[in-house]
Amino acid sequence: MKKLVTVNPRKKIKEMRMRFFDRELDFRVRLFNVLAIAGTAISLAATVVNLITSMWVSAAVSGLLAVLSFALTYFTYKTGKYQTGYIITIIAIFMVFFPMLFFTSGGYKGGTPALFIFAVLFTTLMLEGKWAILVSFAEIAEYVIIAVIAYKNPTLVTWFATEWEMLADIIFTTIAVCIACGTVIFFHLREYEAQRIKLSEQNEQLKHYSEAKSVFLTTVAHEIKNPLNAINLYAHDTVELLDEKDPDINTMRANQNTIEKMVLRIDRIVVELMDTVAIEQGRLSLDLAPVRLSHLLRETTEIYFNKNNTGENRLILKLDEKLPPIVADSARIIQVVTNLLSNSMQHTKNGFIMITLKGNSKSQIVSVTDNGEGMSEEIKSKVFGGYISVNKEKWRHGIGLFVSRQIIEAHEGKVWIESELGKGTTVSFSLPYGEKTDE
């Protein structure tokens, strides 16, 4: 038993509209499609009118014109050779068939001269540069010449038998040409308006990018300059101590520790900048392996906290040690955790920073909570977008959370933030279990 295939007319019409008039197509391609489809319809209608008025030769020419228009539509549809379609249209239809129609459809006393206007208009739109001008003038010259020939040799023209037939032809041709030209002008103006709006939006976007770039470069320079100044100061102090008879070793060791921290800070900024470029170019890669998050969080947070706790904060760990390993890039997760921990430590003084780990059937969830400065609703809504600064002196270069979000999403996880100005912040992220791993 054969399967009955049903055709959805609306779907077919939509497919045809997308194929012939999709905005992704070049403007001239869409224009040609309008011309070819309209030409086929108008020629068929002209054939019927000519048959009714007993203009047999004109009916034959109109019929051939309808066949050629349809053939051009099919040819360009299948091959995509629209430039060839333009040339065939101008030579075969505008410069051959239209003059034939002129002589077989009442000459200058019929509606054919309106088709000449139609031809010149479409020629200037389909061709480019000097060719549009040259070919248009050639068409105008040809049409003037054949009009003069018809005047000098009226026997070459098939005149209409009655005034009514002449009027009907003029009305029909004028209406057809007006509709076609009006459609093209409307189409062209709509395209111009769409391009104008698009250009305006792009200009605004470029202006925004330019401003963001300036702020970004200024802030990055500021962020790098601070640790460089500290390195210079402590290095100079160390050199002076070395010149003393009995240098203070403890002070020199403290200076070196500070210099090491500043170097690591610069290194972190550079790494995040490189990560941002990699993210924007789609080159962020992961080295996945089984990871026990409770162990990773304990080691990372305790080491980082003890080295950088300048705000006299307390570290609280609430880690579910019974959770199984997950599949993740441990180096990248450490990068995320240290980013979040660094932000909390910079915005919290004499408070607490709490790291929690809990799990459910699908994922494990890590949260970094502090009772520091918090964020406004405006900053909270933008903070994962990159280049955002709560405080130019404190919020670093504003890409840490952006990079962290991209890393977590590359793991197919999610990241979110809860914060209230003056009451603290909690940043959480989830990591799915991924492939099953042995403990």
Buried (B, 14 or more C-beta within 10 A) or exposed (E): EEEEEEEEEEEEEEEEEEEBBEEEBEBBBBBBBBBBBBBBBBBBBBBBBBBEBEBEBBBBBBBBBBEBBBEBBEBBBEEEEBBEBBBBBBEBBBBBBBBBBBBBBBBBBBBBBBBBBBBBBBBBBBBEEEBBEEBBEBBBEBBEEBBEBBEEEEEEBBBBEEEEBBEBBBEBBEBBBEEBBEBBEEBEEEBEEEEEEEEEEEEEEEEEEEEBEEBBEEBBEBBBEBBBEBBEBBBEBBEEBEEEEEEEEEEBEBBEEBBEBBBEBBEBBEEBBEBBEBBEEEEBEBEBEBBBBBEBBBEBBEEBBEEBBEBEBEBEBEBEEEBBBBBBBBEBBBBBBBBBBBBBBBBBEEBBBBBBBBBEEEBBBBBBBBBBBBBEEEBBEEBBEBBBBBEBEEBBBBBBBBBBBBBBBBBEBBBEBBBEBEEBBBBBBBBBBBEEBEE
